[in-house]
Structures are given as structure tokens and as C-alpha cells.
Amino acid sequence: MRAGARRAQARWTRAWWTAVPAVLALAGAALVAVGLGRPGPPQPRPQPSTAMTVAGAGATRIPGPDPDTDRVVRAGRIDVPEPVAVDIPRIAVHAAVVPVGRDAEGGVAVPAAVGEAARLAYWYRDLVAPGAVGPAVVVGHVDSRRDGPAVFYRLGELLPGDEVTVRRADASRVRFVVRSVARYPKAAFPTDTVYGPTPVPGLRLITCGGSFDRDAGSYRDDVVVFADARSG
């Protein structure tokens, strides 16, 4: 090899080994970012009436209605068939619905997001069933540490006008139209707004949302979809 060629090759080799540490450092940083990041679920679009301030991390549980609200709503309810499934075409939800009551702390007794439990929706049976006058409440997990996105992962994508269909035990269906979607800090969940009496059959779909608090192991907010029964 000629002397000039050898000198050129030596310069190229030195330049390459000088660049390698920088390349490896960038690659490592990218891998760390991917490993530490937790992509959150879609969030509802901000609305003027929506409380968007993030409070300190709260528990993952969904609070139930105040006892007085519970009694008022139940006093006026009529018996309609229980829900067995919910369909939300926009976000590709087709899930079985399981009835639940209160937990020991007065919240909605939703099982932990493990396996099949993360793919089910849960009807709060202590209020009204979908189709009766009042706020029917259906809760679902947003995701699972083990299995990833859960039944209501995309709930925050819903928009006013979207349709939700609830199938009932007698094979009948009741359809609801989304009126609004809101996100509330867990520390300031508006129980009266969500569970209070309504003059028409209503539906509330609830899941966790907002940013994820790694120290607490939970999301900071709750996403609530408000829907009304479709007339006609």
C-alpha cells in the first residue's frame, strides 16, 4: 500500500473510533427513554366546563355516590333488564358487562386489572340499569401493568354525538348518544355531577386518565363520558 493511502486510512480509522462512543451514547439514551416511557391513554379534548387541574395522586378506585344520592336515585328507579354487554363502535369496544356493588370503602367494587378482568366492563348495580330514568354507571379499566391496554383504554377519544349501545339480559338494546367527555382530578371527583338524579335515562362511562404517577402506581385523573338515551 502506498504511503499516502496508508496515511488516509489511518486518519479514517482514528475518526471512526472517535465517533463510536458518541454513537453508542445516543443509542443508549434512546433505549433508556423507550424503557422508562409509559405511553398514556388518549385523553378527552379540553372543554370549557372540564376540570383539568392535576391534583396529587389518588387511589385507582372510583368513588361511589354519596348515600343520600344513592337513596334518591334508587327511590325513583324502575326495573329494567340488566345490562350484559356494551358496544362503542368509534373505539372498537365490544365487551361483556358484569354487575358490581360497593367496596369496603364505599367506592365502586371493580376487580383488579388482571387477565380477563381488564377486558370486562362493570355496571354499578346500586343505582339504575341502562334505560331506566337516572344515571346508569359502567366502569372499566384503562390498562393493565401486565397486559397493556384494557377495555376503556380509548375512552377519551369519544366525541359528542358518538353512539353507545347497551345489550340487555332480555336481548333488547338501548342506545345512548355521547353528550360530553370530561376529565377530573381523582382528589376532586364530582360525585353529584356524575351520580346525581337525571330526568331522562342517562349513562356514565368511567375510567382512569391523565398522567401516570409512578410513585403511586396509578393515574391522577378519571375520565367520565356523559351520554343520554337516544329518543325514538
C-alpha angles and dihedrals in degrees: 000000000000119000093244092052092048092052091049092050091049091053091050091049092051091049092050096052090045090056097045097079092051092049092048091048092053092047091050092050091051092051092049091050091051093046095049099040120098110196106219127221120265111281128217117260111260115263127192092246096046121106103227102167110120113229128194116295114285131191119286090241121107111233117235127227122283112268092248091053090047092055095046094051094044092048091063100038125114126206115264128163115285119253118255103174143010128212123195108175098190093061097030095245117159105159140157115245122223124193118240136175133200127314124226091275095050097259129121107286100232115166120240116279097258124134114312092005090070091057097051130084121222127219116209098228097190092078122040135312118246109278097033120104108272139046112314108199126210119179130191139173120260096209145335128236090225103035105028123221114032134199098292098034092123098038091115090064093069118113134197108281096033115130130236121190123199118199115209138209093259091054092255122129133216120199127210132191120217112245100178144343122218140177122214133184110253089233090059104036106164101229094174092052094047101038104024122120117279129198092226136038106284137180131212119195113193136187139145121278147151123071123339120248107212094191093054094035093227144089117266099224144038125232115216126190115202115204136170129211113266111245121228 
